[in-house]
Amino acid sequence: MKNIVVLGGGISGYGSAVLAKKKGHRVFLSDAGRVAERYATVLDEWQIEWEQGGHTMERILEADLVIKSPGIPEKAEVVKRLREKGVPIISEMEFAAKYMGKARTICITGSNGKTTTTSLIYKIMCDAGLNVALGGNIGESFAYQVATEEYDWYVLELSSFQLDGMYDFRADVGVLMNITPDHLDRYDYSFQNYVDSKMRIVQNQHSRSCFVYSADDEVIMAEIEKRPDMRQRLLPFAAKTAVASGAGDSFLAGDEFTARVGKKEVTIDTKKMQIRGLHNAYNAMAAALATLAAGVEPEQIARSIYEFSPVEHRLEPAGERDGVLWINDSKATNVDSVWYALESMTRPTVWIAGGTDKGNDYEPLKGFAREKVKALICMGLDNEKLQREFEGVVPRIISTSSLDEAMRAAKAEAVEGDVVLLSPACASFDLFKNYEQRGKLFKQWVEENA
């Protein structure tokens, strides 16, 4: 029996606390903020001690092991004190994996595309009749599902913060979509630190493991070159780079791609997919390779890919009014996500962007902005950088400081045949709780006012 402290009472924390309690450990959960009622109810049902509104440091520092929620940064005082004392700190993923028995995992990470890819893989696995759970950054808590159910497969979306707390964990199928600058404020503004975090997706993999990755991503390819001793089955996908691997691969040629793993392969016509754009071709290639590696039949993979609908808040159509299409891409919180959004636009675009800038370099967006964007609506408490960067690139730039103001400006600029695209390139924390709230309010405004 260990004395386990769980830091953070969100979806990751409550699930970890339940699993620790079920396995017979002494458990104490501590949250500096408020614990949501639905999680508090479960903690009470399991007779788990917990606190909110601050940390009782004396009790926390007595822990044999700490399970830290991914949202708590290393610079938090409680984490620094634990590090000084040498208390081991792990993530929910690391803890839960120790108790999942013979179940296998497909783990997806990347700066962009991971939610869509994870959701698509989960759909393919479910449609194939497999006993599968969805967890990590989306779905239910991985730890809670390990505590309360029995599954054969876990499909897990992993952020860099979750990977940071994983040491012995091994992904049976690891998927790395891309690596572009993001969250650098959590990595001492060092891109290499962030890259190292993402590459933890391959740690502990062996010859029976699979690694699905983008061969078009120069950062990933450079990291693979640094690791000549990689023993896992390498499954690259690409649209711009010629790829070939003995274990399997996928390449987009025109509107079609073929994904092959071993002797099985599936060919997909991207024109028949409900999710459009180059980024979604990448997502589908990765999902096809991952599920072929998991043993799903090619015919089932094709059916599921063609049926799959867009993920909420990711290039999600929010309605068409008077010939103007409104698109909710609130999940695009970095430059790379917006690059794919603008790349997929086929109509004159009124672009709503802005929020909490994470040290963005907007240079990659200027080509598409010049070609496709007729007006940029800046929506944030500080729009100066956005205005400066796109001055002379976009014909009209309008600064606003609220959602309603931004939406009214966008409606005034858009005419029949245009698209209004919410694709912020920034975090949402200046005006909203999170990107989900921003996206929901956008859709609500369109429904009521557009």
Secondary structure as the mmCIF struct_conf table of DSSP 4:
data_model
#
loop_
_struct_conf.conf_type_id
_struct_conf.id
_struct_conf.beg_label_comp_id
_struct_conf.beg_label_asym_id
_struct_conf.beg_label_seq_id
_struct_conf.end_label_comp_id
_struct_conf.end_label_asym_id
_struct_conf.end_label_seq_id
STRN STRN1 ASN A 3 LEU A 7
BEND BEND1 GLY A 10 GLY A 10
HELX_RH_AL_P HELX_RH_AL_P1 ILE A 11 LYS A 22
TURN_TY1_P TURN_TY1_P1 LYS A 23 GLY A 24
STRN STRN2 ARG A 26 ASP A 31
BEND BEND2 ALA A 32 GLY A 33
HELX_RH_AL_P HELX_RH_AL_P2 GLU A 37 GLU A 45
TURN_TY1_P TURN_TY1_P2 TRP A 46 GLN A 47
STRN STRN3 GLU A 49 GLN A 52
BEND BEND3 GLY A 53 GLY A 54
HELX_RH_AL_P HELX_RH_AL_P3 MET A 57 ILE A 60
TURN_TY1_P TURN_TY1_P3 LEU A 61 GLU A 62
BEND BEND4 ASP A 64 ASP A 64
STRN STRN4 LEU A 65 LYS A 68
TURN_TY1_P TURN_TY1_P4 PRO A 70 GLY A 71
BEND BEND5 ILE A 72 ILE A 72
TURN_TY1_P TURN_TY1_P5 GLU A 74 LYS A 75
BEND BEND6 ALA A 76 ALA A 76
HELX_RH_AL_P HELX_RH_AL_P4 GLU A 77 LYS A 85
TURN_TY1_P TURN_TY1_P6 GLY A 86 GLY A 86
STRN STRN5 ILE A 89 ILE A 90
HELX_RH_AL_P HELX_RH_AL_P5 GLU A 92 ALA A 97
TURN_TY1_P TURN_TY1_P7 LYS A 98 TYR A 99
TURN_TY1_P TURN_TY1_P8 GLY A 101 LYS A 102
STRN STRN6 ARG A 104 THR A 109
BEND BEND7 SER A 111 GLY A 113
HELX_RH_AL_P HELX_RH_AL_P6 LYS A 114 ASP A 127
TURN_TY1_P TURN_TY1_P9 ALA A 128 GLY A 129
STRN STRN7 VAL A 132 GLY A 136
TURN_TY1_P TURN_TY1_P10 ASN A 137 ASN A 137
BEND BEND8 ILE A 138 GLU A 140
HELX_RH_AL_P HELX_RH_AL_P7 PHE A 142 THR A 148
BEND BEND9 ASP A 152 ASP A 152
STRN STRN8 TRP A 153 GLU A 157
HELX_RH_AL_P HELX_RH_AL_P8 SER A 160 ASP A 164
TURN_TY1_P TURN_TY1_P11 GLY A 165 GLY A 165
BEND BEND10 TYR A 167 ASP A 168
BEND BEND11 ASP A 172 ASP A 172
STRN STRN9 VAL A 173 LEU A 176
BEND BEND12 PRO A 181 PRO A 181
HELX_RH_3T_P HELX_RH_3T_P1 LEU A 184 ARG A 186
TURN_TY1_P TURN_TY1_P12 TYR A 187 TYR A 189
HELX_RH_AL_P HELX_RH_AL_P9 PHE A 191 LYS A 198
HELX_RH_3T_P HELX_RH_3T_P2 MET A 199 VAL A 202
TURN_TY1_P TURN_TY1_P13 GLN A 203 ASN A 204
TURN_TY1_P TURN_TY1_P14 SER A 207 ARG A 208
STRN STRN10 CYS A 210 SER A 214
TURN_TY1_P TURN_TY1_P15 ALA A 215 ASP A 216
HELX_RH_AL_P HELX_RH_AL_P10 GLU A 218 GLU A 225
TURN_TY1_P TURN_TY1_P16 LYS A 226 LYS A 226
TURN_TY1_P TURN_TY1_P17 PRO A 228 ASP A 229
BEND BEND13 GLN A 232 GLN A 232
STRN STRN11 ARG A 233 ALA A 238
BEND BEND14 ALA A 239 THR A 241
BEND BEND15 GLY A 246 ALA A 247
STRN STRN12 GLY A 248 ALA A 253
TURN_TY1_P TURN_TY1_P18 GLY A 254 ASP A 255
STRN STRN13 GLU A 256 VAL A 261
TURN_TY1_P TURN_TY1_P19 GLY A 262 LYS A 263
STRN STRN14 LYS A 264 ASP A 269
HELX_RH_3T_P HELX_RH_3T_P3 THR A 270 LYS A 272
BEND BEND16 GLN A 274 ILE A 275
BEND BEND17 GLY A 277 GLY A 277
HELX_RH_AL_P HELX_RH_AL_P11 LEU A 278 ALA A 293
TURN_TY1_P TURN_TY1_P20 ALA A 294 GLY A 295
HELX_RH_AL_P HELX_RH_AL_P12 PRO A 298 GLU A 307
HELX_LH_PP_P HELX_LH_PP_P1 PHE A 308 VAL A 311
TURN_TY1_P TURN_TY1_P21 GLU A 312 HIS A 313
BEND BEND18 ARG A 314 LEU A 315
STRN STRN15 GLU A 316 ARG A 321
TURN_TY1_P TURN_TY1_P22 ASP A 322 GLY A 323
STRN STRN16 VAL A 324 ASN A 328
TURN_TY1_P TURN_TY1_P23 SER A 330 LYS A 331
BEND BEND19 ASN A 334 ASN A 334
HELX_RH_AL_P HELX_RH_AL_P13 VAL A 335 GLU A 343
TURN_TY1_P TURN_TY1_P24 SER A 344 SER A 344
BEND BEND20 ARG A 347 ARG A 347
STRN STRN17 THR A 349 ALA A 353
BEND BEND21 GLY A 355 GLY A 355
STRN STRN18 THR A 356 THR A 356
BEND BEND22 GLY A 359 GLY A 359
HELX_RH_3T_P HELX_RH_3T_P4 GLU A 363 LEU A 365
HELX_RH_AL_P HELX_RH_AL_P14 LYS A 366 LYS A 372
STRN STRN19 VAL A 373 MET A 379
BEND BEND23 GLY A 380 LEU A 381
HELX_RH_AL_P HELX_RH_AL_P15 GLU A 384 PHE A 390
STRN STRN20 GLU A 391 GLU A 391
TURN_TY1_P TURN_TY1_P25 GLY A 392 VAL A 393
STRN STRN21 VAL A 394 VAL A 394
BEND BEND24 PRO A 395 PRO A 395
STRN STRN22 ARG A 396 THR A 400
BEND BEND25 SER A 401 SER A 402
HELX_RH_AL_P HELX_RH_AL_P16 LEU A 403 GLU A 413
TURN_TY1_P TURN_TY1_P26 GLU A 416 GLY A 417
STRN STRN23 VAL A 419 LEU A 422
BEND BEND26 ALA A 425 CYS A 426
STRN STRN24 ALA A 427 ALA A 427
BEND BEND27 SER A 428 SER A 428
TURN_TY1_P TURN_TY1_P27 PHE A 429 LEU A 431
BEND BEND28 PHE A 432 ASN A 434
HELX_RH_AL_P HELX_RH_AL_P17 TYR A 435 ASN A 449
#
